Amino acid sequence: GLTYIYDNFPFMETLSFLLKGDGNCAEVQYRFLGLLSIPEMAMVAFVILASSCIYIAFRQPKEA
C-alpha cells in the first residue's frame, strides 16, 4: 500500500514510483454483452446524443 511505500522508500523514489504508470488501468475488466467496453459504450452514447442534437438544430420547422 501507499503507507508501506512512504515508510520504506526515500521521498524522490516514492514520487517517481507514484508518477509512473504501470498500465493496469488499460486492462478491460467489463464488456457489455461481450461486445463493448465502458469507454466504447460512452463513445456510442455520445455519438447518438451529438447526432440527435445536430438533427434537432438543423431540421426545418413544420408549417402549420
C-alpha positions in Angstrom: 0.0 0.0 0.0 0.9 3.6 -0.1 1.8 3.8 3.6 4.4 1.0 3.1 5.9 2.9 0.2 6.2 6.1 2.2 7.7 4.3 5.2 10.3 2.2 3.2 11.5 4.4 0.3 13.0 7.8 0.0 10.7 10.6 -1.0 12.0 11.1 -4.5 11.9 7.4 -5.2 8.3 7.3 -3.8 7.3 10.2 -6.0 8.9 8.6 -9.1 7.1 5.3 -8.4 3.7 7.0 -7.9 4.0 9.1 -11.1 4.9 6.2 -13.4 2.0 4.3 -14.9 2.0 0.5 -14.9 -0.7 0.0 -17.5 -3.2 -1.8 -15.3 -5.8 0.9 -16.0 -5.7 -0.1 -19.7 -7.0 -3.7 -18.8 -10.6 -4.2 -19.9 -12.4 -5.6 -17.0 -16.0 -5.5 -18.2 -17.7 -5.8 -21.6 -21.4 -5.3 -22.2 -22.8 -8.5 -23.8 -19.2 -9.3 -24.6 -19.1 -6.6 -27.2 -18.4 -3.1 -25.9 -16.2 -1.9 -23.0 -17.4 1.0 -20.9 -15.4 3.7 -22.9 -16.8 2.3 -26.1 -20.4 2.4 -24.7 -19.7 6.1 -23.7 -18.5 6.9 -27.2 -21.6 5.3 -28.8 -23.9 7.2 -26.4 -22.0 10.5 -27.2 -22.3 9.9 -31.0 -26.0 9.2 -30.7 -26.6 12.3 -28.5 -24.5 14.6 -30.7 -26.3 13.3 -33.8 -29.6 13.9 -32.2 -28.7 17.4 -31.2 -27.4 18.2 -34.7 -30.6 16.8 -36.3 -32.8 18.9 -34.0 -30.7 22.1 -34.6 -30.8 21.9 -38.3 -34.2 20.4 -39.1 -36.8 22.6 -40.8 -39.8 23.6 -38.7 -43.1 22.3 -40.0 -45.5 24.8 -41.4 -49.0 24.6 -39.9 
